[in-house]
Amino acid sequence: MKILVTGAAGFIGYHLCEKLLKKGYEVVGLDNVNDYYDINLKYARLKQLGISQSDAEIFHKKCSGTIYGDKFSFVRMNLEDREALPLLFKEEKIDRVCNLAAQAGVRYSIENPETYIDSNVVGYLNLLECCRHNKVKHLVYASSSSVYGLNEKIPFSTTDNVDHPISLYAATKKSNELMAHTYSHLFNIPTTGLRFFTVYGPWGRPDMALFLFTDAIANGKPIKVFNHGKMERDFTYVDDIVEGVVRTLTQSVEDRNLYKIYNIGNNNAVKLTDFIEAIENSMGQKAEKELMPMQPGDVERTWADVDDLIRDYDYQPNTSVADGVQNFVDWYKEYYKK
């Protein structure tokens, strides 16, 4: 089975590629390695997969890995490239696709809306067309808990109304779900949307709370605590997320509806203050807190109902926040030599 993973140089994409390769699957990684955050971190992730920076810097060059041999290859490419992406599908004969490539970040979408439409809508449509014309057996794609907007019903369920997004990022993720439904209906393509809930762990994104807080504490700077700390998140460790993605991606889809949506989270809302305390414990020092108001496009609380994913795929998130945060801090100290 040959699997295309888009966003392969990203946080979750890197971990997914590694997991699939260790399970013996053949993987093609794709990423445009944009500069939304430090590209050196992206190249460092690729290095863990055996891809050199000098190779990965060249657009449209198929790079072979030095760690997994011919089981892994990488191509730098924009998802919205309507000439290169169809050629890649034709040449590689992809069986299954996991789309993790997207312009991420709720707050960034307020200032840079065009970027989100290009990547998350135009690029996604291009990917759907490639799946359609190359008889891909299953498309799994990243949606987001942000689609729930200001939903007050807790925990969030996939049966809840998601017609009121409060950021453009959330709107693009909702559009992905609608587009997938259309292609499943018209062209009999099995599609599975996974609504991710606050993923964290080693190699995480520098714009996420765990990275920002850890980095600030390590450098003796105050941390910005939004909504005066009155926030709760369904923090989900990356290994638990990836295990759920692998199960949905690789198992048979013959006995299920062509179109499916699942929440994928830890099934537990954690107070932001408790999360910060876990970081402080792992760092061995207290944080200086700068209390801030709620940010535009943000929500106060998230909590995933994952009962259907447990039922259908035996999904079992089992990493505690204390253990997950400690693993991140250990990685951070080693990576940045602090």
N, C-alpha and C positions, 0 to 999 in steps of 0.2 A: 504494500500500500504506500503510495507517494502522497505526502501531505504538504500543501502550501501553507506557510504561516506568514501572514503579513504583519508588519510591525515587529519583525524578528529582532531588531536592535533595541526594542523597547523593554521596559521592566517586565511585564508579564510575558511578552513574546519571547524574550531570551530564556526565561525559565521554562516555558512550554516547549521550545525547541530542544532544550537539554533533556527534558523528561521524555519526550517522544523518541529522541535518539537513543537514550539509554534503554528504552523498551524495544529497540530494534527497527523502528519505522524509518523509512526514507523521507527526508525533509528538505524542502526548498524554502529558504528564508528570503523575505523581501522587505526592504525598508528604504525610505528616501533619506534617512539620517539627517533630518532637518535640525535647525538650531533653536528650537523652542526652549530647550535647556542644553546644558553642557554636552557637546557632541563627543567629547573625550570619554565620557561615561558610556556612551553608546558604543564607541569603538572598543572600549575595554570589555563590554559584555560580549561583543562579537569575537574578541580574542579568546574568551573562555570557550567559544565554540570552534576555535581553530581558524578563524578568519583574520588575516592581517589588516591593519588600517590602510596600508598602501593599496591593497586589492579592493577593499570595501569603499574607498573614496571614488572609484571610477564608476560612473553610471553605465548601466546595462551590461557590465562585465560579469559573467558567471564565475564566481570564485569557489574553488574547492577547499574544503576544510582540511586542516592538518591533523585533527584529532579523531574525527569520525570517518575519514576517508571519503569514499564515494557515496556514503549515506547522507551527507549534508553538503549543500551548496547554497551560496548566497548571491543575491542580485540587488544592487542599489537601483531603485526605480520609484517613480511617482505612481501612485495607484491610479491617478487620472490620465495617465499616458495611454491614449486610445490606439496607438500603434504598437508600442512595446509590450504592453500587458497581454493582448491577444496572442502575440508571437510566443511569449513565454509559455502560455497555456498549451499552445499547439506543439511546441518543442518538448515540453516536460511531461505531457500526458498526466496531468494532475488528477488524482482520485478524489481527494477531499480537501476542503479549504477551511482554515480558521482565520477569520479576519479580525486582527487586533490593531491594524493600522488606522489611526484617526488623529486628528488634531485634538489633543486633550486639554482639559482645564476649563472650569466654569467661568472663572473671573476673566481669563484671557479672551474669552469669546465676546465679551462686552466691547472690548477695544479693537478686536481683529476679526470681525464677522466673516469677511470674504474667505479667509483661510479655512474656516470651518465648512463653508459650503463647498469649496474646491475639494478638500480631502474627504469629508464625511458624507457628502451627498454625491458630487460628481464622480469622485473616485470609487465610491461604493457602487454606484450604478454601473460603472465600467466593469467592476468585479462581478456583479450579477450577470452582466451580458456574457462575460467569459465563462462563467459557470453554465449558463444556458447553452452556449454554442459548443461546449466541450464535454457535455454530459457528466459534469461533476456529480458524484454520488451523494454528497452532503456538504452543506455550508453551515458552519458554526460561526457566529459573529458576536462581537462585543457590543452589548447595549449598556445601559447604566442605570443605577438607582436614581439618578437625577431626573428620569422621566416622570417620577411620581410627584415632582413639583412640591406644592404645599399640602399634599395629602396628609390629613390628620389621623387617619385610621392606622393604628399600629397593631401588629407588624404589617409592613407593606406586602400585599398579595398581588400576584399577576392578574387577578380578576378585578383589581381596583381600577378606577378610571384614571387614565394618564393623558387626558386631553388639555392639560393646563401647565405646560412647562414654563419655568421662570428664568431660563437662560437659553441662548441660542444653541449652546452645546447640547442641552437636553432636547431641544427641538430637533436637532440633527439625528440624535439617537432614536427618538420616536419615529422620525421619517425612515430610518433604516429598518425598523420593525414593519412599517407599512409597506415598504418596497419589497421586503422579503416575502411578506404575505402575498403580494401580487404575483411575484415570480413563482412561488410555490403553487398558487392557484392556476396560473396560465400555463406553466411549463413543467409542472410536476417535479420541481426541485425540492428535495428535503432541506429545510432550513431550521436552524435552532438559534434563537437569540438568548443570550445570557446577560442578565442585568447585574453587573458587578457592583458590589458594595465595598467601598473604601479598602482597597487592597494595599497591603504594606509588607515589608520584608527586605532582606538583603538585595542590593542593586536597585533599590527603589528610586523613584523620581525625586529630583531636588526641589520640585515645587510642591510636594506633598508635606502634610503637617509633621509626620515623623522625622523626615529629613531636615526640615526647617528648624524644628525644635532641637533636635540632637546637635545640629551644626551650630546653632546659636549658643547652646549651653557649653559646648566644647570650646567656643571662642569667647566666652565670658560676656555674651550679649543678651539682652532681654528677648523673650519670645512674645510674639503677638498672639493674644488669646481672644478670639472673636466672640461676639455676643456675651462678653464678660464671663466666658467659661461655661455658659448655660447651653451646652451642645452635647449631643449624643450621636455616636456613629456605630454602625455595625462593622467594626474593624475586622478584616478578614486576612489571615496570613496567606502569603502568595503560594506556598506549597499546597494548602487546602484548595485554593482556587484552581490551580493547575491540575490537580488530581480530578476535580470535577469537570474541567474542560476536556481532559483526555478521555474520560469516560463517555461524555456526550459525543465527542468527535469520532471515536473509534468503534463504538458499539453499533450493532445493526439498527437500521431505521425502518425495516420492513414492516414491523407490527405497530406502527404509531402514526399519528397524523403527520402529514408532510410539513406543516407549519407548527412550531412550538416555541413558547417563551418560558424561560425559567428565571427565578431569582437565584443568584449564587452569592452567598454571604456566610457569616458565622452564626446567624440565627440568634443574635444577642446584641442588644444596644449597650454600648459602654460609654460612660460619662467621659467627656473630654478631660476633666480634672483627674480622673482615675488613670487615663492614658498618659497624661503628663507625669503623674506620679510614678508610673512604670518606667518611663524614660529616666526620671531622676534617680530611681533605684538602680537602673542599669548603668548610668553614668557615674553614680556615686557622688552626685552634687545636686544642689537645688537650683531650680530655674528662677530667674528674675522675670516676673510676669508683667506684661503691659496689656491691660484690659482694653479691648477695642469693641466698637459696635458691630452688629451683624453686617456682613458684606452683601452687596447686591447680587442676586442670583443664588445665594446660599440658603440652606434650610437648617432648621434647628435640630432635627432628629431623623435618623434613618434606622431601619430595622427590617431585616429580610425574613419573610416566611419562605422557608426552603423545603417544606414538606413534600411537594411534588417531585423535587429533584432527589430527595432521599428515597421516595417511593420508586421512581423510575430508574435511578442509577446508583442507589445505595450510597449516595453522597454523605460523607461524614466529616465535617470540619471539626478538628479536635486539637488545634494549637491554641494554647492560652495566650492572652495578651502579654503576660509577663514573659513567657518563653519567646514569643515572636519578637517582641521589642528587644530582648536581650540578644537574639540572633542578629537583628539589624545593627545594634550598637557595636557588637563584636566585628561585624563586617565593616562598618563605618570607620572604626578605629584602625583596622588593618589596611583598608583602601587608602585612607588619608594619612596614615601613619601618625595617628594622634592617640 
